[in-house]
Amino acid sequence: MAQNNLNGKVVNLPVLVEVSDISPKIISEGVEERARCPFYGFSFLMGMLTDTNGNQCALVTEAGSPCYMKIGGQKPDWDGCRYNTDEMRRTLQEKGVGGRVFPDKFRPAGVDSWEGISFSGWYEHIMGRPLKISI
């Protein structure tokens, strides 16, 4: 965890360590744990995943579409999701899974806009393993 002095107050920030030019590995001690699904709590808009701070599934594009696992009383988990299919992975690859993700917890304080993080870096943070697409 990096520390930054902000107006006399020490603030812990997530540290981004560049693994490659498109995939930062996120070291995030102290950052709130999220569900084991890179799409849970996000909306998919213009090739980006934007944090909704809710139970939305970014893969269901109808407005306000909640995660079916969550509303069914299960913990959201990409490995057990009915959308985790060869067809969906192919679609994600065609749409450019290398897009940007904007999780609120990683947004730098006091900025109006930021570049987000790569989807592959987000996937590795959430799933605990690198993203591999083999179709």
Buried (B, 14 or more C-beta within 10 A) or exposed (E): EEEEEEEEEEEEBBBBEEBEEEBBBBEBEEBEEBBBBBBBBBBBEEEBBBBBEEBBBBBBEEEEBBBBBBEEEEEBBBEEBEBBEEEEBEEBEEEEBEBBBBBEEBEEEEEEEEEBBBBBBBBBBBBEEEBEEEE
